[in-house]
Amino acid sequence: GDAFLAGFLAAEARGADPDAALAAAIAAAAGHMTRSEP
């Protein structure tokens, strides 16, 4: 989703390792989905 893509691009922009950026984006997306649930 948008949160996943934004997190990945933000991490890459900071010069993070691509694998680390991907992991950070997954964690951010998972946290976003968790917060969205009732």
C-alpha positions, -999 to +999 in steps of 0.1 A: +000+000+000+009+037+001+024+034+036+046+005+025+059+024-006+064+056+013+083+038+041+105+020+015+113+052-004+120+072+027+144+046+040+161+044+006+164+082+005+182+081+038+208+058+022+197+027+040+206-007+027+179-019+004+172-050+025+170-028+056+147-004+038+124-032+028+123-046+063+116-012+077+088-007+052+073-041+060+074-032+098+058+002+092+031-013+070+024-041+096+022-015+124-001+006+103-024-023+096-024-033+133-033+002+144-061+003+119-079-027+133-106-023+160 
